[in-house]
Amino acid sequence: MARFTLETVWATAIILNHLQIRGNYQLRQEKGRLHLCSRSLMFEPDDTETPLVRYSFRDIPEAPLEVFAPRTPLSNTENTSRISFRVNKMTILPHPKYPAQYRTVTFDKPQIVQLEFVYESASSICTWINDLYSRNSKNSPGFDVDAELADLVTQRERGIRFDMSRIESITEKPLVQAPYLVKRIHPFMSLAGLLFVTDQRVYFQPVYRVSAKPVKSVRYDQIVKLYRRRYKLRNIGFELYTYSNKSLFIAFYSEKERDQIYSLLISLVSPECETEGSVENMTLKWQLKQISNFDYILYLNSAAYRTVSDFTQYPVFPWVIADYESPELNLNNTASFRDLSKPIGGLNPDRLNNYRLRYNEMPEPKFLYGTHYSVPGYVIGFLFRKYPLYMLRLHVRYI
């Protein structure tokens, strides 16, 4: 199947289509989000009990059209049009509670799918979908097409303008000459948009509206934590946290742009705002037992650019205990602790010996360990029982 080679674009939609489920055709109305991808359209229902559905562009015989939209029970918008297209088959992801293989459903005759948008106009989305469709319908999948689609996405993102009417107060003064093109980072998802800074708030406006609030704003007096971040191994991001523990992780396209905005924000937030430069202060709090071991280690992870918002650099906690059998842990006994002179991968003698044999037979450059202990696949494996849906989202990015 085709890969998702571009960043996913989100738009909230209502879907009305005939689907073949358990051998029967049903008319289904679902609220959810539409992902515009390089090779397909993906519909993710709000209801987590409902499986995700993928429509490949190669299985859509004609280009999608904008059609008149009568009022529907699920619609509460002023939109008067929808996007309509026919599809020959679709891919259904398994139920979140019962992981299984993806199921491809081939229809006896093409089925009609209609999308009604809540926050975006059907006209603008239809134009965008047709651009993707035309490049897929006349080309076979390949890296040359991927590059063409990437250029198309870049042109579209750079063509957006920040809506100045969304500024909260007329007394606010802009502190940047023009908005910055950035991405807001979530686990397995990034939203392209514009970042704008005034003397009272920082604003993020996504390229596509995905909620009732087209622009997210954060007052500086609400920011309690501010850290620089890496994104895709580049020092181009920062993350802020508010009193309600909500975070905003922003990635720029260059380190210079990130440093300019980060320095500006540092000068605007409260002096009590926690940053990566607060190590001595946090260490003192930990020594005085004002914060727990957990909070202190979590802070050290943040200061080292690790965050739960990015599974490629998820926080790590040290493994120091070796005695899991004694009814009481004797902290004065060195046998209670693991050998900290060796990495975790070297604690098992047989395993370490196998690594050394492989190392000796390896051409230059040589290495003992070929993967890091904190990569998305490993992180999701540990979080699978807590967030089973994340595993499905990880799989769907590669179908």
C-alpha positions in Angstrom: 0.0 0.0 0.0 1.0 3.6 -0.5 2.9 5.4 2.3 2.0 8.7 4.0 5.0 10.6 2.7 3.8 14.1 3.6 2.6 15.8 6.8 -1.0 15.1 7.4 -3.4 18.0 7.0 -6.5 18.0 9.2 -10.0 19.3 8.6 -13.0 18.5 10.8 -15.8 16.9 8.7 -19.1 15.0 8.6 -19.1 11.9 6.5 -22.1 10.4 4.9 -21.5 7.3 2.9 -22.6 3.7 2.2 -20.2 1.2 3.7 -20.2 -2.5 3.5 -20.0 -3.7 7.1 -20.4 -7.4 8.0 -21.8 -8.0 4.6 -24.4 -5.3 4.7 -24.5 -1.8 3.2 -25.3 0.8 5.8 -25.8 4.6 5.6 -23.5 6.0 8.2 -23.1 9.6 9.5 -20.0 10.3 11.5 -18.3 13.3 12.9 -14.5 13.2 12.7 -11.4 14.5 11.1 -10.3 14.2 7.5 -6.6 13.6 6.8 -5.4 14.8 3.4 -2.4 12.6 2.6 -0.1 12.1 -0.3 -1.8 9.0 -1.7 -5.2 8.9 0.0 -7.9 10.4 2.2 -8.2 9.1 5.7 -11.3 9.6 7.9 -10.8 9.4 11.6 -14.1 9.4 13.6 -14.4 11.2 16.8 -16.0 8.1 18.3 -13.0 5.9 19.2 -15.2 2.8 19.0 -15.5 3.3 15.3 -12.7 2.1 13.0 -10.7 4.5 10.8 -11.3 4.3 7.0 -8.9 5.0 4.2 -9.8 5.9 0.6 -6.9 5.6 -1.8 -6.8 8.1 -4.7 -6.2 5.2 -7.1 -9.6 3.7 -6.0 -11.5 6.9 -6.8 -12.5 6.7 -10.5 -13.3 10.4 -11.0 -12.1 13.6 -9.4 -14.2 14.7 -6.3 -16.8 17.4 -6.9 -18.4 20.1 -4.8 -22.2 19.6 -4.5 -25.1 21.2 -2.9 -25.7 20.2 0.7 -29.1 20.0 2.3 -29.2 20.3 6.1 -28.4 17.2 8.0 -29.1 16.2 11.6 -25.3 16.3 12.4 -24.6 19.6 10.7 -24.7 22.8 12.6 -23.0 25.0 10.1 -23.9 27.5 7.4 -22.1 25.5 4.7 -24.2 25.0 1.6 -22.0 22.5 -0.1 -20.2 19.2 0.3 -17.5 17.2 -1.4 -18.7 14.1 -3.1 -16.9 11.3 -4.8 -17.3 7.6 -5.7 -14.9 4.9 -4.5 -14.4 1.4 -5.6 -12.9 0.0 -2.4 -11.6 1.1 1.0 -9.4 0.0 3.8 -10.9 -0.4 7.3 -8.7 -0.4 10.3 -9.6 -2.8 13.1 -11.6 -2.0 16.2 -9.3 -0.2 18.8 -10.2 -2.8 21.5 -9.4 -5.8 19.2 -6.2 -5.2 17.2 -6.2 -7.2 14.0 -5.1 -6.9 10.3 -6.4 -4.1 8.1 -9.4 -5.2 6.0 -9.8 -4.1 2.4 -13.4 -3.9 1.2 -14.1 -4.1 -2.5 -17.6 -2.9 -3.5 -19.8 -4.5 -6.1 -20.4 -1.1 -7.5 -18.8 2.3 -6.7 -20.1 3.8 -3.4 -20.7 7.5 -2.8 -18.8 9.3 -0.1 -19.8 12.8 0.9 -17.9 15.1 3.2 -19.5 18.2 4.9 -17.0 20.5 6.7 -17.7 22.2 10.0 -14.9 24.8 10.1 -13.5 24.9 6.6 -15.3 25.7 3.3 -15.9 22.7 1.0 -14.7 24.8 -2.0 -11.2 25.4 -0.7 -10.7 21.8 0.5 -12.1 20.4 -2.8 -9.5 22.4 -4.7 -6.8 21.0 -2.5 -8.0 17.4 -2.8 -8.2 17.7 -6.6 -4.6 19.0 -6.7 -3.5 15.8 -4.9 -5.9 13.6 -6.9 -4.6 14.9 -10.3 -1.0 14.2 -9.4 -1.8 10.7 -8.2 -4.1 9.8 -11.1 -1.6 10.5 -13.8 1.5 9.1 -12.1 2.5 5.9 -10.5 3.7 6.1 -6.9 7.3 7.2 -6.8 9.8 9.5 -5.1 9.5 12.0 -8.0 5.8 12.4 -7.2 6.5 12.7 -3.5 8.8 15.6 -4.2 6.2 17.3 -6.4 3.6 16.9 -3.7 6.0 18.2 -1.1 6.5 21.3 -3.2 2.7 21.7 -3.6 2.2 21.5 0.2 5.0 24.1 0.8 3.6 26.5 -1.7 0.2 26.2 -0.1 1.5 26.7 3.5 3.5 29.8 2.5 0.5 31.3 0.9 -1.6 31.6 4.1 -1.9 34.9 5.9 -2.4 35.5 9.6 -5.9 36.8 10.5 -5.1 40.0 12.5 -8.8 40.2 13.5 -8.1 37.3 15.9 -5.9 39.5 18.1 -7.5 39.5 21.5 -7.0 43.2 22.4 -6.6 46.4 20.3 -4.0 47.5 22.9 -1.6 44.7 21.9 1.5 45.7 20.0 3.2 43.3 17.5 6.7 42.3 18.5 7.6 40.7 15.1 7.5 42.2 11.7 5.7 39.2 10.2 4.3 35.8 11.4 6.6 32.8 11.3 5.7 29.7 9.4 5.9 26.8 11.9 4.5 23.5 12.9 2.7 22.6 16.1 3.8 19.1 17.2 1.7 16.4 18.7 2.4 12.7 19.1 2.3 11.3 15.5 0.9 14.5 14.1 2.1 18.0 13.2 -0.1 21.0 12.2 1.4 23.6 9.9 0.5 27.2 10.8 1.6 30.7 11.6 3.2 31.9 14.9 2.6 35.6 15.9 3.9 37.4 18.9 2.6 40.5 20.6 3.5 42.2 23.9 0.8 40.3 25.7 0.3 36.9 24.0 1.7 34.4 21.6 -0.6 33.2 18.9 -0.7 30.0 16.7 -3.0 29.9 13.7 -3.2 26.5 11.9 -3.4 26.3 8.1 -6.7 24.5 8.4 -9.3 25.0 11.1 -9.7 21.9 13.2 -11.8 23.4 16.1 -14.2 26.1 16.9 -11.3 28.4 17.8 -9.3 29.2 14.6 -6.4 30.7 16.6 -4.8 29.5 19.9 -3.4 32.2 22.1 -1.5 32.0 25.4 -0.9 34.9 27.8 2.6 35.3 29.1 1.4 35.4 32.7 -0.1 31.9 32.2 3.2 30.3 31.1 4.9 28.4 33.9 7.4 26.4 31.9 9.4 27.2 28.8 12.0 24.9 27.2 13.9 24.7 24.0 13.2 21.4 22.1 14.7 19.3 19.3 12.5 18.1 16.5 13.7 15.4 14.1 17.1 15.7 15.6 17.3 19.5 14.9 17.4 22.3 17.5 14.4 24.1 16.0 11.6 23.9 18.6 10.4 25.2 21.9 7.6 24.1 24.2 5.6 26.0 26.8 3.3 24.9 29.5 0.5 26.8 31.2 -1.0 26.6 34.7 -3.5 24.0 33.5 -0.6 21.8 32.3 -1.5 22.4 28.7 1.4 22.5 26.3 2.3 24.2 23.0 5.2 22.5 21.2 6.3 24.6 18.2 8.9 23.7 15.6 10.4 26.2 13.2 12.2 25.7 9.9 15.5 27.0 11.2 17.4 27.2 14.4 17.9 31.0 13.9 14.2 31.6 13.8 13.7 29.5 16.9 16.4 31.3 18.9 14.9 34.7 18.0 11.4 33.8 19.2 12.7 31.9 22.3 14.8 34.8 23.4 11.9 37.1 23.0 9.6 34.9 25.0 12.2 34.5 27.8 12.1 38.3 28.2 8.3 38.3 28.4 7.4 35.5 30.8 7.5 35.7 34.6 10.9 35.4 36.3 9.5 32.4 38.2 8.9 30.6 34.9 10.7 27.3 34.8 13.3 26.9 32.1 16.2 24.6 31.3 18.5 27.1 33.0 16.8 26.4 36.3 18.9 23.3 37.1 20.6 24.6 40.2 17.3 25.9 41.6 15.5 22.6 40.9 18.4 20.6 42.3 18.2 22.6 45.5 14.4 22.1 45.7 15.0 18.3 45.3 17.7 18.3 48.0 15.4 20.1 50.4 12.6 17.6 49.5 10.4 20.3 48.1 9.8 18.3 45.0 9.7 14.5 44.5 12.2 12.2 42.7 9.6 11.9 39.9 9.3 15.6 39.4 13.0 16.2 39.5 13.8 13.5 37.0 11.0 14.8 34.8 12.5 18.3 34.9 16.0 16.9 34.0 14.3 15.2 31.0 12.8 18.6 30.0 16.1 20.3 30.4 17.6 17.7 28.1 15.0 18.4 25.4 12.8 15.4 26.1 9.0 15.7 26.1 5.8 13.5 26.1 4.7 15.5 23.1 7.2 13.8 20.8 7.6 10.0 20.9 11.0 10.3 19.2 12.4 11.9 22.4 10.2 10.6 25.1 11.3 11.1 28.7 13.5 8.3 30.2 13.9 7.3 33.8 17.0 5.7 35.2 17.0 2.0 36.1 19.1 1.7 39.3 17.4 -1.1 41.4 18.6 -4.7 41.1 16.9 -6.3 44.1 13.2 -7.1 43.3 12.9 -10.1 45.6 13.7 -8.9 49.2 10.6 -7.9 51.3 12.6 -4.7 52.3 15.0 -2.8 50.1 18.4 -2.3 51.9 19.8 0.9 50.4 23.1 0.4 52.3 23.8 -2.9 50.3 25.5 -2.3 47.0 23.9 -5.5 45.7 20.5 -3.7 45.8 21.6 -1.5 42.9 22.5 -2.5 39.3 26.0 -2.0 37.9 26.0 1.6 36.8 29.4 1.2 35.0 27.6 -0.6 32.2 24.7 0.4 30.0 21.5 -1.6 30.3 22.3 -3.5 27.1 25.5 -4.8 28.7 24.1 -6.1 32.0 23.5 -9.6 30.6 26.9 -11.2 30.1 25.8 -13.5 27.3 24.1 -10.7 25.4 27.2 -8.4 25.9 29.4 -11.2 24.6 27.3 -11.5 21.4 27.5 -7.7 20.9 31.3 -7.8 21.3 31.6 -10.7 18.8 29.5 -8.8 16.3 31.6 -5.6 16.9 34.9 -7.4 16.2 33.5 -8.8 12.9 32.0 -5.4 11.8 33.7 -3.1 9.3 34.4 0.5 10.2 32.7 2.4 11.6 32.0 -0.1 14.4 29.4 0.2 17.1 28.0 -2.0 19.9 24.3 -0.8 19.8 22.6 0.0 16.5 19.4 1.6 18.1 18.6 3.9 20.9 16.6 2.8 23.9 14.1 5.6 23.3 12.6 5.4 19.8 8.9 5.6 18.8 8.5 1.9 18.4 9.9 1.1 21.8 7.9 3.9 23.5 4.6 2.8 22.0 5.4 -0.8 23.0 5.7 0.3 26.7 2.6 2.5 26.4 0.5 0.0 24.5 -1.6 -1.0 27.5 -2.2 2.6 28.6 -2.8 4.0 25.1 -3.8 1.1 22.8 -5.1 3.5 20.2 -1.7 5.0 19.7 -0.4 1.7 18.4 -3.1 1.8 15.7 -2.3 5.4 14.8 1.4 4.3 14.5 0.4 1.5 12.1 -1.9 3.7 9.9 0.9 6.1 9.1 2.6 3.4 7.1 -0.3 1.8 5.2 
